[in-house]
Amino acid sequence: MEDYPQLEDLVALVYGWDKLGNETLEDEVIERLGFEDLDDFCDRITPVEGDKLGGYPEWVQGMECPGCLICQKPMRQVFQLASKDNIPYSFGDMGTGHILQCKSHKHEFVFVWACS
């Protein structure tokens, strides 16, 4: 099963934003990717769970895309870490962690996580 083989294609769609939205972020991302709504996205794309490099993030509680501290542009996923997959650690109640990086400021990283 392929997750999202052309990560740069996805990143190019997202990096056109001037800044992140708030409550409408999920709708904005879905629209930018060319889907009608969240149901359309979920019917057609199933992010791979577990530890992985790149690809669509498997968000546990909804999208969480913080902006770069320098330019405020959305950051892209570099690596996804699942609780107890390859590390002996649990993010809350079997959650998932995401390491994100700014495309323009490659020294800027953040780590976010959520649990179910």
N, C-alpha and C positions, 0 to 999 in steps of 0.2 A: 504494500500500500504506500503510495506517495503522499507526503504531507504537503509540501509546497516547494517544488524543486528550484524555482527561480526566486530566491529570497530578495534579490535586488529589484525585481519587478514589484514586489509588495512594498518594499521600502520606498521606491520612487513614488508610489501613489500617496503614501502617508506624508512624506517630507515636503509636499507642496503647501502644507499648512503654515500659517503665520504663528499661530499659538493653539494650544489645546482648548477644546471646549470643556464644559463641565458635565452637566447632566446629559447632554446630547452627544457626548463623545462616541458612545457605541453606535448611535445612528449615523454619525459622520463617517466613522470607519467603514461601516457596512455600505454606505452609499459610495464612498471613494473606491471600494473594491468592486463596484458594479452589481451589487445584489439589491433586490427589491426591499427586503427587510430582514430582521434577525432570523425569522423562520426560514426564509430562502437561503440565507447563509448556512444555517445549521443543517438544512436538508442536503446541501451540496458539498460542504466542507466539514470534515471531522478531524480536528487536530489530533495528532498522535500523542498519547499520554506517555508519561515516563521521562527519563533523562534524554535530552536531545540537544543537538547543536543546530541553531537556526530554526526555520520553519514557523508555522503558525503557533503562537502561544496557546497552550491549553489552559485558559483562564478558569479558575475554580469558582469565583464569585462575580464574574463579569470583567470586562476589560479594565486594565489598570496600566495606562501608558503615561508615565510621568514625563515632563519636559526636561530638556537639558538645562542645567543651572546657568549656563552661559548664554545660549541662544533661544531657549524655551521651545525648541522644536521637539516633536515626539522622538523618543528613543526606540531603537529596534532591539529585538530579542537576539542575544548572542547565545545564551544557553538556558535550558530549562532543567530544573532539578526536582525530582519527585521524592516525596517522603519515603524513606526506607527502600529506595530503588537500588542505588549503588553507594549510598552513604548511610551510615547508621544514625540518622537523624530524622525527626518528624517535625514538619512545619505545622504546628498546631495539631488539628485533628486530621492527619494524613493529607496535608495540603501540598501545594506546589510553589517552588521558588523560581524567580526569573532574574537572570542577569541581563541588564539592558545597557546599550552603549549608544552614544550620540554619533551619528554618521559624520558630522563635521568636526567635532571635537573628540577625537578618538581616545583621549585620556579621561573622558567623563563617562563613568559607569554608575549605575544604581542597582540595588538589589531590592526586589519587592516580593512579597509572598502573601498567600491567602490560604485559608483552609475551609473545608466544607462544613 
